[in-house]
Each structure stands twice: as structure tokens, then as C-alpha cells.
Amino acid sequence: MATERLVVVGGDAAGMAAASQARRLRKPGELAITAFERGHFTSYSACGIPYWVGGDVDGPDALIARTAEEHRARDIDLRMRTEVTELDLDRGRVRTRELDNGGRESWTGFDKLVLATGARPRRPGLPGIDAPGVHGVQTLDDGQALLDTLDASSGRRAVVVGAGYIGVEMAEALIRRGYEVTVLEQSAQPMSTLDPDMGALVHEAMCGMGIETVCGTTVTGVLTDAEGRARAVTTEDGEYPADVVVLGLGVRPETTLAAAAGLPLGESGGLLTDLAMRVRGQDHIWAGGDCVEVLDLISGRTRHIALGTHANKHGQVIGANVGGGYATFPGVVGTAVSKVCDLEIARTGLLEREVLAAGLRFVTATVEATNRAGYYPGARPMHVKMLAERRTGRLLGVQIVGREGAGKRVDIAAVALTAGMTVERMTALDLGYAPPFSPVWDPVLVAARKAAGAVRAAGT
């Protein structure tokens, strides 16, 4: 029997999880696996980069789950610093270029193909945006480049452009390194992944931590000094001096190869797949990780969510299917959690604008409670916002902002969303209680009670 050939494009979470799972299920003589990665690292945690920069964890080695040598020891032909430049689907082959070997090019054939090309940081085409001292934060190479700039800089002023997850995490990292930090955000409030009223709580807390947070402003460019290095960020409203600039504007799917090959893309530019993570309309091509769109279980639409948790699950599903088994990825509810200093920020499900876009009628309930019994030492405020469908009471989304113990409470809501629970049913959830961990009525249950009341009051 001829050996089947699997080619994997991308050597991080989704790609190498797929390769590893396929190898477990198929013997080396049955399946030859070749993987290409254009960077210097494989199977790493990009989510850990802000904590590496901030000094909480060592890096980059501590952020690598499995090295290239470990993958090769499992009979996966992993070729580092090799970029795939073209997909020839008609002839079943990919063109590659070796980045450290004079740009040598070659073709590699495949019977099955996995696309795990990840995402690329949004980098607007503004004057000075590519100047030395301006950094995106997407790969371990990016993290090392930023640290090199910080170590070489004699100044202590940093500007972070964008106040999403990466923006607020990098603001904290720079504060911990002794920088004066200014965060510039185009939206009315930081964390546009929250509703504006919840984002306002984050804004207030960031300012209280000494992070100058300027919202409702549009960046127009980066000014440079005589040596061409970044020295300030300009906006429509003013100029902000900077010895280092960090871009936290989010990411978009890296699907340049897929688009050139005519593969189907969604509204965000991410690849479209079926539940088995097979690219739609293709029998022998799979895709996973930050380059795909996935089904939102609440709205019923596809969306792009770049998270390592999803990427690893995608890879497991792909590897099972490539390896001769069967697995599916049913979709997501949009759970995410982050922090800036001691403030924890979490959301799951839909925001108000997303509920409206889905054509649903809804009610909201917002409560302020404490993370533990009010009389117990260390009790701190926590705000919970809950959205429910107006007629049915079905839970649609939850946002939480608070101190210790706030963020992971969102997992209660994530399970409830996945189970299709109503807010009325949630009020009876048997959650753990002891004064050091929660009030006798957990804040999530208090919000559910208030939301259930709002549903009853709204009627049909």
C-alpha cells in the first residue's frame, strides 16, 4: 500500500496538534507528515507574550509546548524557517521558500493538506507605522523584538495603540517594567469586546492604575527622530511622545494563500469549513486555528475568534479525521477573559450590538455584587451584565468586570449558553458556596434573577 502524504502549513497550535493526532492514529509507513513553519518557534503560547514582556514568566522557552526536535522525534518532518508561497490544488502540491538558505524554492506534493496559517496583526497604512520602535505582538519573534527595543531604550514612555485584549495586557506589561503608558483607543471606551457601559468600568480602573487612557481618538501616524526611530504618536487631537509604540489593534485571518487558490472565505476573510474542519467544497483539505471562521452557537452565524483554545481543539479534530477517525467541532459561544493589573475582564455570548445584528429581541440586567461574602476580608466589587432573549428568557450573553475571582466566573455562563439554558433555570444552579469564595447568592445568580424578572416584566 502506498504511503499517504500529509502536508501541514503552519507549525503552531492547530497545525501541530493536527499533525500529532494524525501521527498517533496512523503508523509512519501509512502516513508521511511534512509540516512547514516560517518562524523560529513551533507549538508556542502567543497568549503568554504579554506576561513574558512584563516579567511574570520566562521566555521564550517557557512558552514552547513542544520543540521542533520533539516533533521530529515523533516522525513528523517539521521544516522550520520555510514559507509556503503557493498552493497548487490541481496538482496536489505546495511551493516553499527556505528563508535562511538563500531563498531556495521547491515543490512538495500532498494527498491531504492542512492549512493552519494563523492570523496577522492589523497594521494600518499610516505614516511611520513601520518605523523601528513600532511593534506588533503576534509571535515569539515579535515578543523578542519588543524586548530588544525595551532593553536598548533609555526612555520610559510607551504608547499602546488599541485597547482590546492585547492592548490592555501590554499596557500592564509596560507598567510593570516602569514605563509611563498611554493607551489610545478609537472607540468610546476600551475593550470594544464589551458593551460600552462595561467598557467604562475598565476605563475608570485603568486611569486609576496610572494608565493614561484616551478614547474616542483616531491615530494619524508615527513621528520619527533623526535616526528614523519612533518618537511620538499623532492623533487628530494631539501628539503623544513615545520611546516605544505597541500596536494592539487585533488580528485578521492570514488567508492570502487560500484566497489565491480560490478557497471559500467568510465575511472576516477567514476560511469556511464544515463541522469536521474540512474546507467547504474540498475533499482533502482541512483548516483550523486563527485562519478560519467558526459557527457561533448563539447567533447561528460564522465569526472569526483568534484563541489558542479553539486552535488546539481544531487541530485535534482535524488530526482525528485525517488519521482515519471522525470528530467534529460544533462551534463556540465566544468566551474570552483577560486582565489589566488586578482588574479581571470577561465575556461570553453576544454583546448588545451583536444581538441586534442577529435580529433578536432582548432584555438586560446589570448588578453590582462582591467576589466573596461582604463580611469576609478582601471582598471586592464585581459587576455582572446579562442579556436574555425577551420572549423565551434564553441566555444570550454575559459580561463580568471585577477583581479576584471575577474572570473565571464567566465559565458558568459559557456552560449555560452551550446548554441553551434560560436565565430562569440558571437561578437554580447548584454553585459552590463558602464565604472566602462567594456571597451566599453568587453574583452570576443575582444577575440571572434580575434578568429573569426583566423577561417576565417585558412579556411577549
MIGU-188600 format. One record per residue (C-alpha): y, z, x; residue in one letter. Coordinates in nm, 2 decimals. Example, Ala and Ser with C-alpha at 12.3 -4.5 7.8 and 13.67 -1.06 7.14 Angstrom:
BEGIN
+--------+--------+--------+------+
|     yy |     zz |     xx | type |
+--------+--------+--------+------+
|  -0.45 |   0.78 |   1.23 |    A |
|  -0.11 |   0.71 |   1.37 |    S |
+--------+--------+--------+------+
% end
This chain:
BEGIN
+--------+--------+--------+------+
|     yy |     zz |     xx | type |
+--------+--------+--------+------+
|   0.00 |   0.00 |   0.00 |    M |
|   0.34 |  -0.10 |   0.14 |    A |
|   0.58 |   0.18 |   0.22 |    T |
|   0.88 |   0.20 |  -0.02 |    E |
|   1.22 |   0.22 |   0.13 |    R |
|   1.49 |   0.46 |   0.00 |    L |
|   1.84 |   0.43 |   0.13 |    V |
|   2.09 |   0.72 |   0.06 |    V |
|   2.46 |   0.65 |   0.11 |    V |
|   2.63 |   0.99 |   0.18 |    G |
|   2.50 |   1.29 |   0.37 |    G |
|   2.64 |   1.58 |   0.18 |    D |
|   2.52 |   1.78 |  -0.12 |    A |
|   2.40 |   1.52 |  -0.37 |    A |
|   2.27 |   1.27 |  -0.12 |    G |
|   2.07 |   1.51 |   0.10 |    M |
|   1.94 |   1.71 |  -0.20 |    A |
|   1.81 |   1.38 |  -0.34 |    A |
|   1.65 |   1.28 |   0.00 |    A |
|   1.50 |   1.63 |   0.05 |    S |
|   1.35 |   1.64 |  -0.30 |    Q |
|   1.21 |   1.29 |  -0.28 |    A |
|   1.05 |   1.38 |   0.06 |    R |
|   0.88 |   1.68 |  -0.10 |    R |
|   0.73 |   1.47 |  -0.37 |    L |
|   0.64 |   1.16 |  -0.16 |    R |
|   0.45 |   1.15 |   0.17 |    K |
|   0.61 |   0.98 |   0.47 |    P |
|   0.37 |   0.69 |   0.46 |    G |
|   0.46 |   0.63 |   0.09 |    E |
|   0.84 |   0.65 |   0.12 |    L |
|   1.06 |   0.59 |   0.42 |    A |
|   1.40 |   0.75 |   0.37 |    I |
|   1.72 |   0.64 |   0.56 |    T |
|   2.05 |   0.82 |   0.49 |    A |
|   2.39 |   0.73 |   0.62 |    F |
|   2.68 |   0.97 |   0.67 |    E |
|   3.02 |   0.86 |   0.82 |    R |
|   3.13 |   1.21 |   0.91 |    G |
|   3.03 |   1.46 |   1.18 |    H |
|   2.86 |   1.70 |   0.94 |    F |
|   2.60 |   1.70 |   0.68 |    T |
|   2.49 |   1.93 |   0.39 |    S |
|   2.80 |   2.15 |   0.41 |    Y |
|   3.01 |   2.36 |   0.17 |    S |
|   3.36 |   2.19 |   0.13 |    A |
|   3.44 |   2.47 |  -0.11 |    C |
|   3.43 |   2.71 |   0.18 |    G |
|   3.71 |   2.53 |   0.38 |    I |
|   4.00 |   2.74 |   0.25 |    P |
|   3.81 |   3.06 |   0.34 |    Y |
|   3.74 |   2.92 |   0.69 |    W |
|   4.11 |   2.84 |   0.73 |    V |
|   4.20 |   3.18 |   0.61 |    G |
|   3.97 |   3.36 |   0.85 |    G |
|   3.73 |   3.51 |   0.58 |    D |
|   3.43 |   3.31 |   0.72 |    V |
|   3.34 |   3.15 |   1.04 |    D |
|   3.32 |   2.77 |   1.06 |    G |
|   3.22 |   2.51 |   1.07 |    P |
|   2.86 |   2.61 |   1.15 |    D |
|   2.86 |   2.88 |   0.89 |    A |
|   2.94 |   2.63 |   0.62 |    L |
|   2.65 |   2.39 |   0.70 |    I |
|   2.34 |   2.45 |   0.49 |    A |
|   2.12 |   2.21 |   0.69 |    R |
|   2.19 |   2.02 |   1.01 |    T |
|   2.12 |   1.66 |   1.08 |    A |
|   1.84 |   1.77 |   1.32 |    E |
|   1.68 |   1.98 |   1.04 |    E |
|   1.68 |   1.68 |   0.80 |    H |
|   1.53 |   1.46 |   1.07 |    R |
|   1.26 |   1.72 |   1.13 |    A |
|   1.16 |   1.66 |   0.77 |    R |
|   1.11 |   1.29 |   0.83 |    D |
|   1.45 |   1.18 |   0.69 |    I |
|   1.61 |   0.92 |   0.91 |    D |
|   1.97 |   1.05 |   0.89 |    L |
|   2.22 |   0.84 |   1.08 |    R |
|   2.55 |   1.02 |   1.14 |    M |
|   2.89 |   0.86 |   1.20 |    R |
|   2.76 |   0.55 |   1.03 |    T |
|   2.96 |   0.40 |   0.75 |    E |
|   2.82 |   0.18 |   0.48 |    V |
|   3.07 |  -0.11 |   0.43 |    T |
|   2.89 |  -0.33 |   0.18 |    E |
|   2.62 |  -0.32 |  -0.09 |    L |
|   2.42 |  -0.64 |  -0.13 |    D |
|   2.24 |  -0.57 |  -0.45 |    L |
|   2.09 |  -0.92 |  -0.49 |    D |
|   1.91 |  -0.90 |  -0.16 |    R |
|   1.85 |  -0.52 |  -0.17 |    G |
|   2.03 |  -0.42 |   0.15 |    R |
|   2.34 |  -0.24 |   0.28 |    V |
|   2.57 |  -0.33 |   0.57 |    R |
|   2.66 |  -0.05 |   0.81 |    T |
|   2.90 |   0.01 |   1.09 |    R |
|   2.85 |   0.26 |   1.37 |    E |
|   3.18 |   0.44 |   1.41 |    L |
|   3.10 |   0.58 |   1.76 |    D |
|   2.92 |   0.28 |   1.91 |    N |
|   3.19 |   0.01 |   1.93 |    G |
|   3.17 |  -0.07 |   1.56 |    G |
|   2.82 |  -0.23 |   1.58 |    R |
|   2.72 |  -0.36 |   1.24 |    E |
|   2.37 |  -0.42 |   1.10 |    S |
|   2.18 |  -0.45 |   0.77 |    W |
|   1.93 |  -0.21 |   0.62 |    T |
|   1.70 |  -0.31 |   0.33 |    G |
|   1.61 |  -0.09 |   0.04 |    F |
|   1.38 |  -0.07 |  -0.26 |    D |
|   1.56 |   0.22 |  -0.41 |    K |
|   1.93 |   0.32 |  -0.35 |    L |
|   2.11 |   0.65 |  -0.40 |    V |
|   2.49 |   0.64 |  -0.40 |    L |
|   2.64 |   0.98 |  -0.31 |    A |
|   2.98 |   0.87 |  -0.17 |    T |
|   3.17 |   1.17 |  -0.29 |    G |
|   3.54 |   1.18 |  -0.36 |    A |
|   3.86 |   1.12 |  -0.17 |    R |
|   4.18 |   1.33 |  -0.18 |    P |
|   4.47 |   1.20 |  -0.38 |    R |
|   4.73 |   1.09 |  -0.13 |    R |
|   5.04 |   0.94 |  -0.29 |    P |
|   5.21 |   0.65 |  -0.11 |    G |
|   5.52 |   0.84 |  -0.02 |    L |
|   5.74 |   0.81 |   0.30 |    P |
|   5.60 |   1.02 |   0.58 |    G |
|   5.28 |   1.12 |   0.39 |    I |
|   5.06 |   1.01 |   0.68 |    D |
|   5.27 |   1.18 |   0.95 |    A |
|   5.10 |   1.43 |   1.19 |    P |
|   5.11 |   1.77 |   1.04 |    G |
|   5.03 |   1.65 |   0.69 |    V |
|   4.67 |   1.74 |   0.59 |    H |
|   4.42 |   1.68 |   0.31 |    G |
|   4.14 |   1.92 |   0.28 |    V |
|   3.81 |   1.75 |   0.17 |    Q |
|   3.57 |   1.75 |   0.46 |    T |
|   3.49 |   1.99 |   0.75 |    L |
|   3.66 |   1.73 |   0.98 |    D |
|   3.97 |   1.78 |   0.76 |    D |
|   3.94 |   2.16 |   0.80 |    G |
|   3.91 |   2.14 |   1.17 |    Q |
|   4.22 |   1.91 |   1.20 |    A |
|   4.42 |   2.15 |   0.99 |    L |
|   4.32 |   2.45 |   1.21 |    L |
|   4.41 |   2.25 |   1.52 |    D |
|   4.76 |   2.20 |   1.38 |    T |
|   4.80 |   2.56 |   1.28 |    L |
|   4.69 |   2.68 |   1.63 |    D |
|   4.93 |   2.44 |   1.80 |    A |
|   5.23 |   2.52 |   1.58 |    S |
|   5.49 |   2.76 |   1.69 |    S |
|   5.65 |   2.77 |   1.34 |    G |
|   5.54 |   2.97 |   1.04 |    R |
|   5.65 |   2.77 |   0.74 |    R |
|   5.40 |   2.59 |   0.52 |    A |
|   5.44 |   2.37 |   0.22 |    V |
|   5.14 |   2.31 |  -0.02 |    V |
|   5.18 |   2.01 |  -0.25 |    V |
|   4.99 |   2.07 |  -0.57 |    G |
|   4.89 |   2.39 |  -0.74 |    A |
|   4.54 |   2.32 |  -0.85 |    G |
|   4.23 |   2.49 |  -0.72 |    Y |
|   4.26 |   2.37 |  -0.37 |    I |
|   4.64 |   2.42 |  -0.37 |    G |
|   4.63 |   2.79 |  -0.47 |    V |
|   4.33 |   2.86 |  -0.24 |    E |
|   4.51 |   2.70 |   0.06 |    M |
|   4.82 |   2.90 |  -0.03 |    A |
|   4.62 |   3.22 |   0.00 |    E |
|   4.46 |   3.10 |   0.33 |    A |
|   4.81 |   3.03 |   0.48 |    L |
|   4.95 |   3.36 |   0.36 |    I |
|   4.66 |   3.53 |   0.53 |    R |
|   4.75 |   3.35 |   0.86 |    R |
|   5.10 |   3.48 |   0.84 |    G |
|   5.28 |   3.18 |   0.71 |    Y |
|   5.57 |   3.16 |   0.47 |    E |
|   5.43 |   2.95 |   0.19 |    V |
|   5.60 |   2.73 |  -0.07 |    T |
|   5.39 |   2.56 |  -0.33 |    V |
|   5.53 |   2.25 |  -0.51 |    L |
|   5.38 |   2.15 |  -0.84 |    E |
|   5.48 |   1.86 |  -1.07 |    Q |
|   5.36 |   2.03 |  -1.39 |    S |
|   5.54 |   2.30 |  -1.57 |    A |
|   5.30 |   2.57 |  -1.45 |    Q |
|   5.05 |   2.60 |  -1.17 |    P |
|   4.68 |   2.54 |  -1.24 |    M |
|   4.71 |   2.25 |  -1.48 |    S |
|   4.34 |   2.31 |  -1.54 |    T |
|   4.46 |   2.59 |  -1.77 |    L |
|   4.68 |   2.58 |  -2.07 |    D |
|   5.05 |   2.63 |  -1.98 |    P |
|   5.06 |   2.98 |  -2.13 |    D |
|   4.77 |   3.09 |  -1.90 |    M |
|   4.92 |   2.90 |  -1.60 |    G |
|   5.24 |   3.10 |  -1.65 |    A |
|   5.04 |   3.42 |  -1.57 |    L |
|   4.92 |   3.26 |  -1.24 |    V |
|   5.28 |   3.15 |  -1.16 |    H |
|   5.41 |   3.51 |  -1.21 |    E |
|   5.13 |   3.65 |  -1.00 |    A |
|   5.18 |   3.40 |  -0.71 |    M |
|   5.55 |   3.48 |  -0.69 |    C |
|   5.47 |   3.85 |  -0.69 |    G |
|   5.24 |   3.78 |  -0.39 |    M |
|   5.53 |   3.63 |  -0.19 |    G |
|   5.42 |   3.27 |  -0.25 |    I |
|   5.73 |   3.07 |  -0.35 |    E |
|   5.60 |   2.86 |  -0.64 |    T |
|   5.83 |   2.57 |  -0.76 |    V |
|   5.70 |   2.40 |  -1.07 |    C |
|   5.84 |   2.10 |  -1.26 |    G |
|   5.93 |   1.92 |  -0.94 |    T |
|   5.83 |   1.58 |  -0.80 |    T |
|   5.77 |   1.53 |  -0.43 |    V |
|   5.95 |   1.22 |  -0.30 |    T |
|   5.85 |   1.22 |   0.07 |    G |
|   5.79 |   1.40 |   0.40 |    V |
|   6.07 |   1.41 |   0.66 |    L |
|   5.97 |   1.39 |   1.03 |    T |
|   6.12 |   1.51 |   1.36 |    D |
|   6.20 |   1.31 |   1.67 |    A |
|   5.83 |   1.31 |   1.77 |    E |
|   5.72 |   1.18 |   1.43 |    G |
|   5.57 |   1.51 |   1.31 |    R |
|   5.63 |   1.66 |   0.96 |    A |
|   5.93 |   1.89 |   0.94 |    R |
|   6.01 |   1.91 |   0.57 |    A |
|   5.90 |   1.80 |   0.22 |    V |
|   6.16 |   1.64 |   0.00 |    T |
|   6.17 |   1.66 |  -0.38 |    T |
|   6.40 |   1.53 |  -0.65 |    E |
|   6.57 |   1.87 |  -0.64 |    D |
|   6.58 |   1.96 |  -0.27 |    G |
|   6.43 |   1.99 |   0.07 |    E |
|   6.17 |   2.24 |   0.19 |    Y |
|   6.12 |   2.30 |   0.56 |    P |
|   5.76 |   2.28 |   0.68 |    A |
|   5.58 |   2.32 |   1.01 |    D |
|   5.26 |   2.21 |   0.83 |    V |
|   5.20 |   2.04 |   0.50 |    V |
|   4.88 |   2.07 |   0.29 |    V |
|   4.80 |   1.83 |   0.01 |    L |
|   4.63 |   1.99 |  -0.29 |    G |
|   4.66 |   1.71 |  -0.54 |    L |
|   4.30 |   1.69 |  -0.64 |    G |
|   4.05 |   1.41 |  -0.57 |    V |
|   3.93 |   1.09 |  -0.73 |    R |
|   3.58 |   0.94 |  -0.71 |    P |
|   3.51 |   0.74 |  -0.39 |    E |
|   3.36 |   0.43 |  -0.56 |    T |
|   3.50 |   0.15 |  -0.35 |    T |
|   3.16 |   0.02 |  -0.26 |    L |
|   3.03 |   0.05 |  -0.61 |    A |
|   3.33 |  -0.13 |  -0.76 |    A |
|   3.30 |  -0.42 |  -0.51 |    A |
|   2.93 |  -0.45 |  -0.61 |    A |
|   3.01 |  -0.47 |  -0.98 |    G |
|   2.86 |  -0.14 |  -1.08 |    L |
|   2.99 |   0.02 |  -1.40 |    P |
|   3.28 |   0.27 |  -1.37 |    L |
|   3.43 |   0.51 |  -1.63 |    G |
|   3.79 |   0.59 |  -1.71 |    E |
|   3.84 |   0.81 |  -1.40 |    S |
|   3.68 |   0.55 |  -1.17 |    G |
|   3.35 |   0.74 |  -1.14 |    G |
|   3.01 |   0.57 |  -1.17 |    L |
|   2.84 |   0.58 |  -1.50 |    L |
|   2.48 |   0.69 |  -1.52 |    T |
|   2.21 |   0.78 |  -1.77 |    D |
|   2.07 |   1.13 |  -1.81 |    L |
|   1.83 |   1.06 |  -1.52 |    A |
|   2.13 |   0.99 |  -1.30 |    M |
|   2.03 |   0.62 |  -1.28 |    R |
|   2.33 |   0.39 |  -1.27 |    V |
|   2.36 |   0.22 |  -1.61 |    R |
|   2.21 |  -0.12 |  -1.62 |    G |
|   2.02 |  -0.07 |  -1.29 |    Q |
|   1.65 |   0.00 |  -1.24 |    D |
|   1.65 |   0.11 |  -0.88 |    H |
|   2.00 |   0.26 |  -0.82 |    I |
|   2.09 |   0.62 |  -0.87 |    W |
|   2.42 |   0.80 |  -0.82 |    A |
|   2.53 |   1.17 |  -0.81 |    G |
|   2.79 |   1.41 |  -0.69 |    G |
|   3.16 |   1.37 |  -0.68 |    D |
|   3.14 |   0.99 |  -0.72 |    C |
|   3.01 |   1.00 |  -1.08 |    V |
|   3.13 |   1.09 |  -1.43 |    E |
|   2.91 |   1.32 |  -1.63 |    V |
|   2.87 |   1.40 |  -2.00 |    L |
|   3.09 |   1.67 |  -2.14 |    D |
|   2.87 |   1.86 |  -2.38 |    L |
|   3.17 |   1.98 |  -2.59 |    I |
|   3.37 |   1.66 |  -2.63 |    S |
|   3.08 |   1.42 |  -2.61 |    G |
|   3.28 |   1.21 |  -2.36 |    R |
|   3.22 |   1.14 |  -1.99 |    T |
|   3.45 |   1.31 |  -1.74 |    R |
|   3.49 |   1.35 |  -1.36 |    H |
|   3.43 |   1.70 |  -1.22 |    I |
|   3.40 |   1.74 |  -0.85 |    A |
|   3.20 |   2.05 |  -0.78 |    L |
|   2.92 |   2.13 |  -0.54 |    G |
|   2.71 |   2.30 |  -0.81 |    T |
|   2.69 |   1.97 |  -1.00 |    H |
|   2.63 |   1.77 |  -0.69 |    A |
|   2.33 |   1.97 |  -0.59 |    N |
|   2.18 |   1.95 |  -0.94 |    K |
|   2.24 |   1.58 |  -0.95 |    H |
|   2.05 |   1.54 |  -0.62 |    G |
|   1.76 |   1.74 |  -0.74 |    Q |
|   1.73 |   1.53 |  -1.05 |    V |
|   1.76 |   1.20 |  -0.85 |    I |
|   1.51 |   1.31 |  -0.59 |    G |
|   1.26 |   1.40 |  -0.87 |    A |
|   1.30 |   1.06 |  -1.03 |    N |
|   1.29 |   0.87 |  -0.70 |    V |
|   0.99 |   1.07 |  -0.60 |    G |
|   0.78 |   0.97 |  -0.90 |    G |
|   0.85 |   1.26 |  -1.13 |    G |
|   1.10 |   1.29 |  -1.41 |    Y |
|   1.41 |   1.51 |  -1.46 |    A |
|   1.74 |   1.48 |  -1.64 |    T |
|   2.09 |   1.62 |  -1.60 |    F |
|   2.21 |   1.69 |  -1.96 |    P |
|   2.58 |   1.74 |  -1.89 |    G |
|   2.84 |   2.01 |  -1.83 |    V |
|   3.08 |   2.23 |  -2.01 |    V |
|   3.35 |   2.23 |  -1.74 |    G |
|   3.32 |   2.57 |  -1.58 |    T |
|   3.53 |   2.65 |  -1.28 |    A |
|   3.65 |   2.96 |  -1.11 |    V |
|   3.90 |   3.03 |  -0.83 |    S |
|   4.13 |   3.29 |  -0.69 |    K |
|   4.46 |   3.34 |  -0.51 |    V |
|   4.47 |   3.67 |  -0.32 |    C |
|   4.33 |   3.93 |  -0.58 |    D |
|   4.40 |   3.72 |  -0.89 |    L |
|   4.09 |   3.56 |  -1.04 |    E |
|   4.13 |   3.24 |  -1.24 |    I |
|   3.85 |   3.08 |  -1.46 |    A |
|   3.80 |   2.83 |  -1.73 |    R |
|   3.51 |   2.67 |  -1.92 |    T |
|   3.50 |   2.42 |  -2.21 |    G |
|   3.81 |   2.24 |  -2.33 |    L |
|   4.18 |   2.31 |  -2.30 |    L |
|   4.42 |   2.26 |  -2.59 |    E |
|   4.52 |   1.91 |  -2.49 |    R |
|   4.15 |   1.82 |  -2.44 |    E |
|   4.06 |   1.95 |  -2.79 |    V |
|   4.34 |   1.74 |  -2.94 |    L |
|   4.22 |   1.43 |  -2.74 |    A |
|   3.87 |   1.48 |  -2.88 |    A |
|   4.02 |   1.48 |  -3.24 |    G |
|   3.91 |   1.84 |  -3.32 |    L |
|   4.10 |   2.09 |  -3.53 |    R |
|   4.11 |   2.43 |  -3.37 |    F |
|   4.24 |   2.79 |  -3.36 |    V |
|   4.33 |   3.00 |  -3.06 |    T |
|   4.31 |   3.37 |  -2.98 |    A |
|   4.46 |   3.54 |  -2.67 |    T |
|   4.40 |   3.90 |  -2.58 |    V |
|   4.51 |   4.14 |  -2.30 |    E |
|   4.24 |   4.39 |  -2.21 |    A |
|   4.12 |   4.57 |  -1.89 |    T |
|   3.84 |   4.48 |  -1.65 |    N |
|   3.68 |   4.83 |  -1.69 |    R |
|   3.73 |   5.13 |  -1.91 |    A |
|   4.11 |   5.21 |  -1.92 |    G |
|   4.05 |   5.57 |  -1.80 |    Y |
|   3.83 |   5.46 |  -1.51 |    Y |
|   4.01 |   5.44 |  -1.17 |    P |
|   4.11 |   5.08 |  -1.08 |    G |
|   4.13 |   4.94 |  -1.43 |    A |
|   4.35 |   4.63 |  -1.42 |    R |
|   4.48 |   4.39 |  -1.68 |    P |
|   4.29 |   4.08 |  -1.79 |    M |
|   4.40 |   3.80 |  -2.02 |    H |
|   4.14 |   3.60 |  -2.21 |    V |
|   4.22 |   3.29 |  -2.42 |    K |
|   3.96 |   3.15 |  -2.66 |    M |
|   3.96 |   2.82 |  -2.85 |    L |
|   3.73 |   2.77 |  -3.16 |    A |
|   3.68 |   2.48 |  -3.40 |    E |
|   3.87 |   2.55 |  -3.71 |    R |
|   3.61 |   2.49 |  -3.98 |    R |
|   3.29 |   2.58 |  -3.81 |    T |
|   3.40 |   2.85 |  -3.57 |    G |
|   3.22 |   2.67 |  -3.28 |    R |
|   3.34 |   2.79 |  -2.94 |    L |
|   3.53 |   2.52 |  -2.77 |    L |
|   3.68 |   2.68 |  -2.46 |    G |
|   3.77 |   3.00 |  -2.27 |    V |
|   4.03 |   3.07 |  -2.00 |    Q |
|   4.05 |   3.40 |  -1.81 |    I |
|   4.31 |   3.53 |  -1.57 |    V |
|   4.29 |   3.88 |  -1.42 |    G |
|   4.19 |   4.09 |  -1.13 |    R |
|   3.85 |   4.21 |  -1.00 |    E |
|   3.57 |   4.12 |  -1.24 |    G |
|   3.77 |   3.87 |  -1.44 |    A |
|   3.65 |   3.54 |  -1.30 |    G |
|   3.27 |   3.57 |  -1.34 |    K |
|   3.31 |   3.68 |  -1.70 |    R |
|   3.36 |   3.31 |  -1.77 |    V |
|   2.99 |   3.27 |  -1.73 |    D |
|   2.94 |   3.45 |  -2.06 |    I |
|   3.14 |   3.18 |  -2.23 |    A |
|   2.97 |   2.90 |  -2.04 |    A |
|   2.63 |   3.01 |  -2.17 |    V |
|   2.77 |   3.04 |  -2.52 |    A |
|   2.92 |   2.69 |  -2.50 |    L |
|   2.59 |   2.54 |  -2.38 |    T |
|   2.41 |   2.71 |  -2.66 |    A |
|   2.66 |   2.59 |  -2.92 |    G |
|   2.74 |   2.94 |  -3.04 |    M |
|   3.02 |   3.03 |  -3.28 |    T |
|   3.28 |   3.29 |  -3.20 |    V |
|   3.14 |   3.50 |  -3.49 |    E |
|   2.80 |   3.50 |  -3.33 |    R |
|   2.94 |   3.58 |  -2.99 |    M |
|   3.09 |   3.91 |  -3.12 |    T |
|   2.73 |   4.05 |  -3.14 |    A |
|   2.63 |   3.95 |  -2.78 |    L |
|   2.45 |   4.24 |  -2.61 |    D |
|   2.66 |   4.26 |  -2.29 |    L |
|   2.62 |   4.52 |  -2.02 |    G |
|   2.85 |   4.83 |  -2.05 |    Y |
|   2.94 |   5.11 |  -1.83 |    A |
|   3.30 |   5.24 |  -1.76 |    P |
|   3.31 |   5.11 |  -1.40 |    P |
|   3.23 |   4.76 |  -1.52 |    F |
|   3.38 |   4.71 |  -1.87 |    S |
|   3.55 |   4.87 |  -2.16 |    P |
|   3.31 |   4.95 |  -2.45 |    V |
|   3.43 |   4.62 |  -2.60 |    W |
|   3.42 |   4.36 |  -2.33 |    D |
|   3.74 |   4.15 |  -2.31 |    P |
|   3.54 |   3.84 |  -2.39 |    V |
|   3.40 |   4.00 |  -2.71 |    L |
|   3.75 |   4.12 |  -2.80 |    V |
|   3.87 |   3.76 |  -2.78 |    A |
|   3.57 |   3.64 |  -2.98 |    A |
|   3.65 |   3.89 |  -3.26 |    R |
|   4.01 |   3.78 |  -3.27 |    K |
|   3.91 |   3.41 |  -3.27 |    A |
|   3.66 |   3.47 |  -3.55 |    A |
|   3.94 |   3.63 |  -3.75 |    G |
|   4.16 |   3.33 |  -3.69 |    A |
|   3.88 |   3.10 |  -3.81 |    V |
|   3.84 |   3.30 |  -4.13 |    R |
|   4.22 |   3.31 |  -4.18 |    A |
|   4.25 |   2.93 |  -4.13 |    A |
|   3.99 |   2.85 |  -4.39 |    G |
|   3.90 |   2.48 |  -4.40 |    T |
+--------+--------+--------+------+
% end
